[in-house]
Amino acid sequence: MENFTYFNPTRIHFGRGQIAAIDRELPAQCRVLLLAGGGSIRANGVHDQVRRALGSRAVLEFFGVEANPDYDTLMRAVELARREKTEWILAAGGGSVLDGAKFVAAAVPYEGDPWEILVTRGARLRSALPVGAVLTLPGTGSEANGAAVISRRSIRQKLAFIHPVAFPRFSVLDPETTFTLPQRQIANGVADAFTHVIEQYLTYPARAAIQDRFAESVMRVLIEEGPRTVRNPTDYDFRANVVWAATWALNGAIGAGVPQDWASHMIGHELTALHGIDHARTLAVVIPSLLSVQRARKKAKLVQYAERVWDIDKGTDGARAEAAVAKTRAFYESLGLRTRLRDYGVPAETASEVAGRLKARGLVKFGERGDITPEVVEKILRQAA
């Protein structure tokens, strides 16, 4: 196990009626910017609950944060927050709204061009406004980490930053607020969370028993409860388990002291930027192909994954590793996510285009061993066609 420092300052309020906890979290006289998406929180009752919890505090509202939040949209929220001297950012929505809130909170006090926050992956951040969150769509884990991914559609870029100042101070996770979500969004969330675990687990052995067993348990919960909650959207227990699993998939715990990959996310972000494909669906395309291409390098963990997660304990190591990759593809497909580029109308030349875009930004050696080059990226995407 590698050395690590584990830090997670986010206080979680989980369960029915927990939106009321906002009143205890925010200073009585603070000025709040409420950030939200397209308006679904008005229809599902979340907006009313949030406003009741905010009481007499001065509240500004900014709706319109997109899926894959857009930089230009968020900069309008930054300007509003600066002009009105906002002291807190409160996100009410899914991972895109939470990511947007983190960017707004970091950009408001930032003295340079806020785009630098993303170009430098947060390296120059020194402070941010405090952020609170009401999660209405499980999957990204953004409610309990310091990372955010932002798109800039005008230049077809999708970049991320991560910094301790971006952690939410608190997050409210009430599974009932997710009951009215479309099936597609819930399926995406399950797939996204599952892939987050794979990125931190399917690398090479680090003799990190706690992290491995914890990661395996999160994956098994998502495999068991994910399809159930897609089919039964108002079953509280199914949904609660998925919400909590998604948080633990990316709150830093299972990735502490172990090698991590994240190549599928880097490749997937390019597919979203170029073709507008849902983030989770890009991962469902890339992961099976990446695992297949990197199978020899990842064999030890793939065999462990086959046995502990999929109960595949017979056959040669190579056969078990191959079967685990097939099971992974089948799991995404069982959720309704297609796993081939052709399913999304993506042309074959996209493989070389994505490789070229990553190379142009200096991303020429990544993955847990630094052995995923632009040439390997092209191979992965051609196999995913």
C-alpha positions in Angstrom: 0.0 0.0 0.0 1.3 3.5 -0.9 1.5 6.3 1.6 -1.5 8.5 1.6 -3.3 11.4 3.4 -7.0 10.9 3.6 -9.1 14.0 4.0 -12.9 14.4 3.6 -14.5 17.3 5.4 -18.0 17.0 3.9 -20.8 16.4 6.5 -23.5 14.2 5.1 -27.2 14.4 6.0 -28.8 11.2 4.7 -32.4 10.2 4.5 -36.0 11.4 4.4 -36.6 15.0 5.4 -33.0 15.9 5.7 -33.2 19.0 3.6 -34.3 20.8 6.7 -30.7 20.4 8.0 -29.7 23.3 5.7 -31.1 25.7 8.4 -28.5 24.4 10.9 -25.7 24.5 8.4 -25.9 28.1 7.1 -25.2 31.2 9.1 -28.5 33.0 9.9 -27.7 36.2 8.1 -25.7 34.9 5.1 -26.3 35.7 1.5 -26.9 32.6 -0.6 -26.8 31.8 -4.3 -29.0 28.8 -5.1 -27.7 27.1 -8.2 -30.0 24.6 -10.1 -30.6 22.9 -13.4 -33.6 23.1 -15.7 -36.3 23.4 -13.1 -37.1 19.9 -12.1 -36.6 20.8 -8.4 -39.7 23.0 -8.7 -41.7 20.0 -9.9 -40.5 17.4 -7.4 -40.9 19.6 -4.3 -37.2 20.1 -3.6 -37.3 23.8 -4.3 -40.0 24.3 -1.8 -38.2 22.3 0.9 -35.0 24.2 0.3 -36.6 27.6 0.5 -38.4 26.7 3.7 -35.0 25.6 5.2 -33.4 28.8 4.0 -36.0 30.8 5.9 -35.4 34.6 5.9 -31.9 34.5 4.5 -31.1 36.6 1.4 -31.3 34.2 -1.5 -30.6 34.6 -5.2 -31.5 31.9 -7.6 -29.7 30.9 -10.8 -31.4 28.2 -12.9 -30.2 26.7 -16.2 -27.0 24.8 -15.4 -26.8 22.1 -18.1 -25.8 18.5 -18.0 -22.1 18.7 -18.5 -22.2 22.2 -17.1 -21.0 24.9 -19.5 -18.3 27.4 -18.6 -20.1 30.3 -20.2 -23.3 29.6 -18.4 -21.5 29.3 -15.1 -19.6 32.6 -15.7 -23.0 34.3 -15.6 -23.5 32.9 -12.2 -20.0 34.0 -11.2 -20.8 37.6 -12.3 -24.1 37.5 -10.3 -22.4 36.2 -7.2 -19.7 38.8 -7.4 -22.2 41.7 -8.0 -24.5 40.6 -5.1 -21.6 39.8 -2.7 -22.8 36.2 -2.3 -21.3 34.4 0.7 -22.5 30.8 0.1 -23.2 28.7 -2.9 -26.0 26.1 -2.5 -26.4 23.5 -5.2 -29.7 21.7 -5.7 -29.5 19.1 -8.4 -27.3 16.3 -9.8 -23.6 16.0 -10.3 -23.5 18.6 -13.0 -25.1 21.3 -10.8 -22.7 20.3 -7.9 -19.7 20.5 -10.2 -20.9 23.9 -11.5 -21.4 25.1 -7.9 -17.8 24.2 -7.1 -16.5 26.1 -10.1 -18.6 29.1 -9.3 -17.4 29.0 -5.7 -13.8 28.9 -6.8 -14.1 31.4 -9.6 -15.8 34.2 -7.5 -12.7 35.1 -5.5 -10.2 34.0 -8.2 -8.0 36.9 -9.3 -7.1 35.7 -12.8 -9.0 34.4 -15.7 -11.3 31.7 -14.2 -10.6 29.4 -17.2 -7.1 28.9 -15.7 -8.7 27.0 -12.8 -9.5 24.2 -15.3 -6.5 24.5 -17.5 -4.2 24.1 -14.4 -6.5 21.5 -12.8 -6.9 23.8 -9.8 -3.2 24.2 -9.1 -3.4 27.9 -8.5 -6.5 27.9 -6.3 -6.1 29.4 -2.8 -9.7 29.9 -1.7 -13.3 29.4 -2.6 -16.7 30.3 -1.3 -18.3 27.6 0.9 -20.6 25.2 -0.9 -23.5 23.2 0.3 -25.4 20.6 -1.7 -28.8 19.0 -2.1 -28.2 15.9 -4.3 -31.1 14.9 -6.5 -29.3 12.5 -8.9 -26.8 9.9 -7.6 -23.8 8.8 -9.6 -21.0 11.3 -9.8 -19.9 11.4 -6.1 -19.5 15.1 -6.4 -21.4 15.5 -3.2 -18.4 14.3 -1.1 -15.3 15.2 -3.1 -13.3 18.2 -4.2 -13.4 17.6 -8.0 -15.5 19.1 -10.8 -15.7 18.7 -14.5 -16.7 21.6 -16.7 -17.4 21.8 -20.4 -16.7 24.8 -22.7 -18.8 24.1 -25.7 -17.7 27.2 -27.6 -14.2 25.7 -28.0 -15.2 22.0 -27.6 -13.2 21.4 -24.4 -14.1 19.5 -21.3 -11.7 19.8 -18.4 -11.6 19.0 -14.7 -10.1 20.5 -11.5 -9.6 19.1 -8.1 -8.7 20.9 -4.9 -9.4 20.6 -1.1 -11.1 24.0 -1.1 -13.8 22.7 -3.4 -15.2 20.0 -1.0 -18.8 20.8 -0.1 -19.1 21.8 3.5 -22.2 19.6 3.7 -24.4 17.6 1.5 -28.0 16.4 1.8 -28.8 13.0 0.4 -32.5 12.2 0.5 -33.3 9.3 -1.8 -36.9 10.4 -2.1 -35.8 13.5 -4.1 -34.6 11.1 -6.8 -37.8 9.1 -7.3 -39.1 11.2 -10.2 -36.0 11.0 -12.3 -36.2 9.5 -15.8 -34.9 5.9 -16.1 -32.1 7.0 -18.3 -30.6 9.3 -15.7 -30.7 6.7 -12.9 -29.1 4.1 -15.2 -26.4 6.6 -16.1 -25.8 7.3 -12.5 -25.4 3.6 -11.6 -22.9 3.2 -14.5 -21.0 6.3 -13.6 -20.5 5.2 -10.0 -19.5 1.6 -11.1 -16.9 3.1 -13.4 -15.5 5.3 -10.7 -14.8 2.2 -8.7 -13.2 0.4 -11.6 -10.9 3.4 -12.2 -9.5 3.0 -8.7 -9.6 -0.8 -8.4 -8.7 -2.4 -11.8 -5.1 -1.4 -11.9 -2.4 -3.7 -10.3 -2.2 -5.2 -6.8 -1.1 -2.9 -4.0 -1.8 -5.3 -1.1 -4.4 -2.8 0.1 -6.9 -5.2 1.6 -9.4 -2.7 3.0 -9.5 -0.6 -0.2 -10.0 -3.7 -2.3 -12.7 -5.3 -0.2 -14.5 -2.0 0.1 -14.3 -1.4 -3.6 -15.6 -4.9 -4.3 -18.5 -4.5 -2.0 -19.5 -1.2 -3.6 -19.5 -2.8 -7.0 -21.5 -5.8 -5.8 -24.1 -3.4 -4.3 -24.4 -1.5 -7.6 -24.6 -4.8 -9.6 -27.4 -6.0 -7.3 -29.3 -2.9 -6.5 -28.7 -0.8 -9.7 -31.0 -2.8 -12.0 -33.6 -3.1 -9.2 -33.8 0.7 -8.7 -34.0 1.3 -12.4 -37.0 -1.1 -12.5 -38.5 0.1 -9.2 -37.9 3.8 -9.0 -39.9 4.5 -5.8 -38.5 1.7 -3.7 -36.8 3.6 -0.9 -34.3 0.9 0.1 -33.1 0.1 -3.4 -32.6 3.8 -4.2 -31.0 4.5 -0.8 -28.4 1.8 -1.3 -27.5 3.1 -4.8 -27.3 6.7 -3.5 -24.9 5.7 -0.7 -22.9 3.4 -2.9 -22.4 6.2 -5.5 -21.1 8.5 -2.7 -18.6 5.9 -1.5 -17.5 5.2 -5.0 -15.7 8.6 -5.2 -15.2 10.1 -1.8 -11.5 9.2 -1.7 -11.7 6.2 0.6 -11.3 3.3 -1.9 -8.6 5.2 -3.8 -6.4 6.0 -0.8 -3.0 4.4 -1.1 -3.7 2.5 -4.3 -2.8 3.1 -8.0 -5.5 4.7 -10.1 -6.2 4.7 -13.8 -8.7 7.4 -15.0 -7.9 6.9 -18.6 -11.5 6.0 -19.5 -12.6 9.4 -18.1 -10.0 11.3 -20.1 -11.0 9.5 -23.3 -14.7 9.8 -22.4 -14.5 13.5 -21.8 -13.3 13.9 -25.4 -16.2 11.9 -26.8 -18.7 14.2 -24.9 -16.9 17.3 -26.0 -17.0 16.2 -29.7 -20.3 14.4 -29.9 -22.4 15.3 -26.9 -22.8 11.8 -25.6 -23.9 11.4 -22.0 -20.8 11.1 -19.7 -21.8 7.7 -18.3 -22.4 6.3 -21.8 -19.0 7.3 -23.0 -17.6 5.3 -20.1 -19.7 2.3 -21.0 -18.2 2.5 -24.4 -14.6 3.0 -23.4 -14.2 0.7 -20.3 -14.8 -2.7 -21.9 -12.5 -1.9 -24.8 -9.8 -0.4 -22.5 -9.9 -3.5 -20.2 -9.6 -5.7 -23.2 -6.6 -3.8 -24.7 -4.9 -3.6 -21.3 -5.8 -7.1 -20.2 -2.3 -8.4 -19.9 -1.2 -5.4 -17.8 -4.2 -5.6 -15.6 -4.5 -9.4 -15.5 -3.9 -9.9 -11.7 -6.6 -7.5 -10.7 -9.0 -8.7 -13.5 -8.7 -12.2 -12.1 -9.4 -11.0 -8.6 -12.3 -8.9 -9.9 -13.7 -12.0 -11.8 -13.7 -14.1 -8.6 -14.7 -11.6 -6.0 -17.2 -9.5 -7.9 -18.6 -11.9 -10.6 -18.0 -15.2 -8.8 -16.0 -16.5 -11.8 -13.6 -19.0 -10.2 -13.0 -21.6 -12.9 -10.8 -21.7 -15.9 -7.3 -20.2 -16.7 -6.4 -16.8 -15.5 -6.7 -15.5 -19.1 -10.1 -17.0 -19.5 -11.4 -15.6 -16.2 -10.0 -12.1 -17.1 -11.7 -12.2 -20.5 -15.0 -13.4 -18.9 -14.8 -10.5 -16.4 -14.5 -8.0 -19.2 -17.5 -9.6 -20.9 -19.5 -9.4 -17.7 -18.7 -5.7 -17.3 -20.0 -5.0 -20.8 -23.1 -7.0 -20.1 -23.7 -5.1 -16.9 -23.7 -1.7 -18.7 -26.0 -3.1 -21.4 -28.4 -4.5 -18.7 -28.9 -0.9 -17.5 -29.8 0.2 -21.0 -26.4 1.7 -21.9 -25.0 0.8 -25.3 -21.3 0.0 -25.4 -20.2 0.6 -29.0 -19.4 3.9 -30.7 -21.5 2.9 -33.7 -24.5 2.9 -31.3 -24.1 6.7 -31.1 -23.3 7.4 -34.7 -19.7 8.2 -34.0 -17.5 7.9 -37.2 -14.4 5.7 -37.2 -12.1 8.7 -37.6 -13.0 9.9 -34.1 -10.4 7.4 -32.8 -7.5 9.4 -34.3 -9.2 12.7 -33.5 -9.5 11.9 -29.8 -5.9 10.7 -29.7 -4.7 13.9 -31.4 -6.6 16.1 -29.0 -5.1 14.4 -26.0 -1.7 14.6 -27.5 -2.1 18.3 -28.2 -2.7 18.9 -24.5 0.3 17.0 -23.5 -1.6 13.9 -22.3 0.7 11.4 -23.9 1.3 8.9 -20.9 -1.5 8.2 -18.5 -3.2 5.3 -16.8 -1.9 3.7 -13.7 1.4 2.7 -15.3 1.7 5.7 -17.6 1.5 3.4 -20.6 -1.6 4.7 -22.3 -0.3 6.7 -25.1 -2.2 8.4 -28.0 -1.5 5.3 -30.0 -3.1 3.1 -27.3 -6.1 5.5 -27.1 -6.6 5.1 -30.8 -6.5 1.3 -30.5 -9.0 1.4 -27.6 -11.5 3.5 -29.6 -11.1 1.5 -32.8 -11.8 -1.7 -30.8 -14.8 0.1 -29.3 -16.3 0.9 -32.7 
